[in-house]
Amino acid sequence: MGLSKKVLLAVLGLAHTLNHSFHIALPPLVPLMVREFNVSLSDVGLVATIAYFMYGFGAILGGKLSDKASVSSVIAATLLLSGLSSLILLFQKSLLSFSISFILISFWASFYHPASNTLLAYVFSDAQASAMGVHGALGSLGQIIIPTIAIVLALAFDWRIPFIVLGLVSMLTSIYFVKTPSLKPNLKADIMVGSIKRSVLLKIAIFTVFVGLYFRGVELYLPTYLKELKGFTEVLAGVALSIVLFSGMIGQILTGRFADVLGDRRMLAAAKIGVVLSLIALQILPGGLVAIMAILVYGLSYYGHQPAFTSLIGRMFRGSGMGGVYGLVFFMTFGLSSISAFIAGYIATIYGLTYSYMVLTFFALAALATILTLRS
């Protein structure tokens, strides 16, 4: 790998971190916001649901732009505009101002993944899954400390500060991509989309929806679950998300490398088995140490599936229009499935977090069952 590719991959890793950082920062801040605004988990969950939907919906537009415009320009725009949207919190401290800011941040941030995945699929075509694994791992490396930094800044100053700081860093990072307009892949049709069997496309669509239905709810309420049901402190519960991301970083590197050798489908199935087992262990086995181990396995498995899945999509749809396909898949995962936050919050409010996580585990099991029906 040449120096220019290494630099590109490193900066994309930073951009990836910032893209997810706003959402990663939210979960440990939820208890503080609920207490300050005197609202329920379902109220915050509703705001998050709308934001997550926009995070998926905007990916469709981002995917189309990635096929027609300079990919680097799309990435620069997503960083700059999401950063600017965070500054809304400077003017008013209320649930309404947070809602507007968070929804706008999510919409602009949604452009990133179709653009970055399209770029990675062509620039690193000889080791696609590995490059995507490294890209994901570099993003996770930065995200590991985001939940901890977020809760520390919030407790020391104000819950708005983490979002504002992340917004400023995003705006600064956009400068790199503004100065590199040549980062536009030379697309040509290698495999026609029409040759892919509709049954396979349907299974992929169902799989992405089920994945979104469980992972949003699991991550959003994990700190609250650990605090209320496992006896964790607020700070330790916030650190738990960093543990998820740390293990996820390792998982992405490992599955990325193994997927290029053993096949994308095998690694997807293995990752989903790990997700289901870790969620079951978290709920039925007592003890803080067991909970931490379950969290480690969950992060390793959930984030570990991503390089194999994005590589699978890239191999299937390699050719003109790949960005649009990535955008559509991202929408199905993050947009249509954004209702997960509301569902989990509503069940938690009415019946408790125990039943909420049981439903989330069912969605994870459904995702596993769907991927097992795919043939190698």
Secondary structure, DSSP 8 states (H G I E B T S, - for coil): --HHHHHHHHHHHHHHHHHHHHHHHHHHHHHHHHHHHT--HHHHHHHHHHHHHHHHHHHHHHHHHHHHS-HHHHHHHHHHHHHHHHGGGGT--SHHHHHHHHHHHHHHHTTHHHHHHHHHHHHTGGGHHHHHHHHHHHHHHHHTTHHHHHHHHHHHT-TTHHHHHHHHHHHHHHHHHHT-TT-------SS-GGGS-HHHHHHHHHHHHHHHHHHHHHHHHHHHHHHHHS---HHHHHHHHHHHHHHHHHHHHHHHHHHHHH-HHHHHHHHHHHHHHHHHHHHHS-SHHHHHHHHHHHHHHHHHHHHHHHHHHHHHS-STTHHHHHHHHHIIIIIGGGHHHHHHHHHHHHT-HHHHHHHHHHHHHHHHHHHHTS--
